[in-house]
Amino acid sequence: MYAIVEMAGQQFKVAKDQKVYVHRIQTEEGKKVTFDKVLLLDDNGNVTVGAPVIDGAAVEAKVVKHLRGDKVIVFKKKRRKGYRVKNGHRQSLTEIIVESIVAKGAKKAAPAKAKAEAPKKAAAPKKEAAPKAAPAKKAPAKAKADDLKKIEGIGPKIASTLIQAGIATFADLAKAKPAKISEIIAEVRGNHVTDTWPAQAKLAADGKWDELKKWQDELDGGKA
């Protein structure tokens, strides 16, 4: 006999005396826990499918111990952007052992009590509508920001920092001095070479993408 049951947000195929590792649950070690979201039961070939769960069915288990899974390394890199991030993660798990599978008559967890509805207040008399004010004139639309990440050496963090400082287009970047750009992005982590950024932006603003691409292939993070 086996069952497919939902445990801590995941679905498992379980049988009696089977050990299962699930996401961390709050039950103490040694205590019993019941999972009543049984989606399917197979009792020696007699299959029962829930809609979505089987009424009265449950899986009873015992918490063996709480532990953490193996470390997983998450490494992110963006080519030619000087962007590298390395993180580690260990998932909190709970080891349980299935003691029995109940097909009928299991007690469901008590549902949370619904909050008492507050009495509705009597509707206040409607006030006469005040005369509508004349619609305010719309401010002139700002120029659409360019994708500054197309410049060799500029990543997402630097791009957002430049936009906040008022450098939102290739034309703006082409007019800026390398020293001024370095001052704006001083708090962004990393060693950033800004010498070629205005010249790259000038080519991008003029639409000379083939020439820019050929030059970028010879650059290393914005450094000639």
N, C-alpha and C positions, 0 to 999 in steps of 0.2 A: 504493500500500500504506500502510495506517495501522494504528495499534494504540491500544488504551486501556490505560494502564499507571498503576500507583500510584507516585508519586514524593514522598518526604518527607511521607507522610500524606495526599496529595491525589491525585485521579485526573485524568488528562489524556488527550485525544485528540491523538496526535502523528503526524507523518510525517517522512520524511528531510529534513534541512536546515532544520527548523523551530526557531525560538528559543522557549524556554519559561522562564518565571520561576517558580521553586519556592521553598518555605521554605528557609532557609539550611541548606546541607549542609556537612560538615566537609572535603570534598575541596578541595585547593589549586587555584588558578587555573591553567589550562593542562593539568591532569591529566584523564584519562578516567574515567568512572564508568559502571557498568552497573546497570540496573534490571531485575530478573528477575520482578517481580510483574506480568506481562502478563495482563490479564483478557480481552482480545478482540483477534483479529487479522483484518484484511480484506485478502486478497491478490487484487486484481482480481475482487472478487465472491465469492471463496471464503472464507467467514467461519468462524472457529474460536473457540469460546467456552470459556473455562476453567472448572474446577470446584474451587476458585474461580479458580486461575491455570492458565496453559498450561505444561505441563512442557517445558523446553528452550527456551522463547521468552525473549527479552530485548530491551531497548532500550539501545543503546550511545550515550553522549553525551559531550560535552567541556565542561568548566567554562570559561565565558568570563570571568566576573567576579562578585565579591560586591558587593552594593549594598543600599541601603535604599529602601523604597517611599515614596510620597507621604505627607505627614502627614495623619492623620485626627483631627479634633477630636471629643472625647466630652464632651458637656455634659449635666449632670443638674440638674433643678430640681424642687422639690416646692412646690406652690402653698400659700401662706399658712403655710409652715413656716420661712421664712428659710433654706432649704437650697439652695445652688448650688455645684456642683463642676465645674470645667473641667479636662480632661486632654487631652494630645496623645499620639499613638502613631505610630511609623514602623516598619513590619514589616521585619525582616532577610530579604533575598531572595538567591537565587543565579541568575544568568543562565546557561543551558546551551543548547547547540545539538545537536540529534539528528543523529548521524552515520550510524547504520544501525539497522535493525530485523531481528533474527535470529529466524526462525521455529522453528528446531530446532538443537540442539547447543550452546546457550550454557552456559557454566560458571556454576554457582550459587555464591554466596558460601558460604564454609565455615561450617558451624554452630558455635556456641560449644560448647566442651567441657563436658560435664556434670560437675559436682562429684562426686568419689568419695564414696560413701555411707559414713558412719562405721559401724563394726561395732556391732551392737546389744548393749547391756549386758544381762547376765543379770538377770532380774527378781528383786528383793529379796523375801524372804518377807514375806507380809502380816502386819501387826501387828493385834492385837486392837482392835477398834473401841472407842474410849473412850465412856463414857455421854454421850448428848447433853445439852447444857445447855438449860435452860428457855429458850424463845424470849423475847427482850427485848420489852418493851412498846413499841409504836409511839408515836412522839412525835405530839402533836396536829398535824393538817395545818394548814399556813399558809393564810391567806386568799388566794384567787386574785387575782393582780394584774390591775388594770383596764388598758385601752388608753389610757394617758395622752396618746397622740398626738392624741386627739380634742379636746384642749384647744388653742385657738388660740394659736400661738406655740411649741408643744412639738413637736420633731422626734424621730427615733429615738435620736440620741445623748443628748439631754437626758432622754428617758424612761428610758433604761437607767441614766443617772447618778442620777436620782431614786430608782429602784428599789434601786440599790446602797446608797443612803443611808437606806433604810427607808421611803420614800414610794412605796408600790406601788399604792394604790387612790385613787379619787376622794375618799373620805372622809379619807384621810391628807393629801392635798394641800389639801383645804378647811380643815383645821386648821392648816396651816403658814402662817407669816408670809412676806410677799413678800421681806423682807430676808434671812430664813433661806434661802429658795429661791435667791436670787441668790448667797448665799455658797456653797451646795452646787454650783451649776453655774458657778462662777467660771472654771474651767479649760476650759469648752466654748467654742470659738471663735464669735465673733459678738456682736452687741449685742442682748441679750434683756431684754424688759420684762415683769416678773413681777407687776405690780400687780393684774391682773385674774384671774390663774390660780386663786387660792383661791375666788373667787366663781364662776368658770366650773365648777370642780370641784364646788362645792356644788350647782349646778343639775344636773350630771351624776349626782351621787350620789343626788339626789332623783328622778331619772328625768325631769326637765323638759327633754327634748331639743328640743322645738319652740321653747321660749323661749331655750334656749342657742344653737340654730342662728340664730335671728333676731338675737341679740346679736352672734354671731361675724361675721355679715355686715357689721356696722358697725365691727368691729375691724380693726386693721392690725398683724399679728404679735403680738397680745396687748396692744397699746396702745390705750386708749380714745380 
